[in-house]
């Protein structure tokens, strides 16, 4: 399943890229997700044109219907890479073991439009569970969609853009 979200941020793409790759933005966004117990940001490489980082997050387990199961936790890892030349940030979410039946990935594409940035975020939701995978993917999609305004507002703030 694929979702695409577009918005305009009243800041130049350089500021938006800085925010998307910042520890402060990523920790705030991740900690705001339902079921997150704790998270750690770690930059894994940096050059003038590229930055790679990961979020290691302890989350409560989920039931087959998507409800939070506080009886146990697991570690998820979101790996991201920003390519400043292309104005693209890619990310991939999986469990620490890499054996999850639910995989998420995405691409942020930025385009300057005058003093602002047009941001497109494409998310791919892949649920490899027979019979109920499609329903679970729809639940995940609804969760993403319900948080879009919060993520947009946080990104605007971290990029120094007016609300």
Phi, psi and omega in degrees: 000141181235137175240145174229131179234136178234143174206168177244132179248126183280060177204154179294157182303325179302317179291322179294317178297317178302317181294314181300331181261006184275149176298316184300311180297312184296320178294317179297315181296315183292317181293341178277351179285144178295135176090358179279127177269311178200162180209151179229137178259137177217123175282131183255338172196156180208137170219173180302330185251353181220145171219136178237143181206167177219153172247124173254119189236134171267124182234153170290148175297166177238148174280173180295340178265003176095358178287156178283135178245099185284005180281351180197167180229168172214165179254126174252155178229126174248117180256132183229151175218129178257127175251103185294324182297317181273349184057052182225134172240125177251149178214156177216135182244134176203175174283163179302323181287339182078012183249023180287150175272356178243118179235137179235145175210165181196168179221128169260128175242131182243142179220128177292133171229090186066226181277002183248178180232129171271125184245128174243129179239115178254129182240134176246126181246119181238114180242112183261066177229116182304146176070312185255359183303317180297319179294320179294318178301320178295322176298315179297317179300316178298322178297316176301310184297324181291338180262359186302315182296320178298313179297317179300314180297318179296316180296318178302314181297314182290335177272358180075023181267150175295148185300000000 
